[in-house]
Amino acid sequence: MSPLRALARPLLASAFILDGVDALRHADEHAEKAQPFAPTLAKVSQKVPGMPTDPKTLTRLIGATQVAAGVMLAAGKAPRVAAAVLAVIAIPTTLVRHPVWATQGEERKEHAAGLLRSAALLGGLIFAAEDREGKPSLGWRYDNWRDHREELSEVRDSLKAEVKAAKQDA
């Protein structure tokens, strides 16, 4: 892993780890902020089996997921998956924490600044989720193999013929 990745991943993950710990420790406060979204949460939980309907339980679940995915990202274990999970979680969390549309004045400015910071973190997560560390994607490798399999087959057949000829000469 490059030194930049070794530094950037833990820095990016730290915000989500701390956020997750805070959600676990202060679940009541976080759940209170989610109360305006309770009807939407109820509709979604009907369509998603096993999803908790209680905002406090959901807050704890999201907090635990943020901590786990953040630690994985920071440690470099399945970093693309961890970053993708954090990105998916970051979207509703940001909307709950920074309701710009429901405030006015100075509070609106604070929420707008928080929304932009969260959007910047989301952008970093998207980059981290796409980071292949210079390696081509699995799709590209498959397409490349498919495009060159005839050539590979010819080389293999040629080598087999050379080995067979060498055995007969010996």
N, C-alpha and C positions, 0 to 999 in steps of 0.2 A: 504494500500500500504506500502511496506517495506521502511525503510529509504533509502536504496540504490537506489531503483527505484525512490523515490521522489527526489533524487539528480541527478541520471544519466539521466533521461528523459529531464529535462530542460537543462542540460549541452549539451546533444546531439542535442537538438532542437535549441539551441542558434545559432549555426553555420548556420543553414538553415534559421532562421528568419532574421539574419543580411544579409545573402546572398540575400534573397528575397527583403528586403528593399533596398539594393544596386541596385538590378535589376530594381526595380520600379523607383528609383531616377535617375539612370543613364542608362536608357533603350537604348539610342543611342550607348553608348560604348559597352554594352553587345551585341546589335544587330550587331555591326560592327565585333565583334569576330565571329559571327555566319555566316557571309557572305560566307565563303568557303563552307558552308553546304546548301546554298540556293537551288541548284538543287535537292538535296535529300529532303529538306523540301517541295519543290513544288510537288514532286512525292508522298510523304506521305500525303500531304493535299488533293490530288485528291482522295485518298482512304478513308480518314477520313472526314466524313461530318462535316462542321462547324469549322474545324481547320483553324486558320488564316494562310495566306501565307506570310504575312509581318513579317520579323524577329523582328521588334520593338514591334509589337502587341503581338507576341508569347513570347517575352522576358518579357513583362509586365504580361502576363497571367501566365507564369511560376513563376515569382516573387511573384505575389499575392497568387498563390497556395502554394508556399514555406512558406510564412508568415502564411497563414491559417493553413496548416498542422503542421507547427512548433509550433504554439501556442496550437493547440490541443494536440500534443505530450507532450509539456511542462506541460500543465494543466491536463494531464491524461484522457482527453476525447477522447474516441475511439482511444487509443494509437496504437493499432495494425494496424488499417486502416491508421492512420496518418503516421506511420513509413513506411508502404508499399508505400503510395503515394510519400513520400519523396525519397524512394529508387528508384522508377521508374523515378522520375524527375532527380535524381542525376546522372544517367548513361549518358544521352546525354549532360547534363550540364558539366560534368567532361570532356567529350571528346572534347567539344567546347573550354573549358578554358585551357586545357593542351594538346595541339597537339604535343606530343613528337615526332611523326613521321615526323613532318614538320620543325623541328629546329635542330640546331647543336651547339656544344660547350657548353658554360656556360648557355645559354638559355635553352638548352635541359636538363641540370641537374636540373634547376629550375622547368621546366615543369614536369620532372620525379618525383621530390619531391612532387610537388602539386598533381600529379596523385596518388601517393601512399597515401598521406593524405586523398584525396577524397575516395580512395578505403577503407581506414580504417574507415572512416565515414559511407561508404556504409555497411561495415561489422557490425558496430554498429546498423544501421537501420534494417538490416536483423535479428539480435538478437532481437531487440525491436518488430519487426513485428511478430516474433514467440513466444514472451513472453506471456504465459498464466497465469502468476502469481501463478503457482503451481496447477492450475485447469486443469483437463483433457480436451482434445478437444471435440468439439461437435460430431465429427465422432466417437471417442472412446466411449463417453457416449451412443450414439445410438447403437453401436455394443454391448456394455456391456448390455444394456437394452434388446436387441434382444436375446442375449445369455442367459439371465436370466429371460425372460418373462414367461417361463413355470413354473419356481420356484415361481415367483411372483404371477402367476395365482393360483397355489396350495395354497399359503399362504392366498390369498384373499378368495378363496373358503372355506378354513378352518375357517377363521375368521367369514365369513358369517354364516357358520353352527353353530359356537359357539354362535353368537349373536341370531340366531333363537332358539337354544336350551335354552338359558337364558331367552328369552321372553316367551317361553312355560312353563318353570318352575315357572315363576313369577306370 
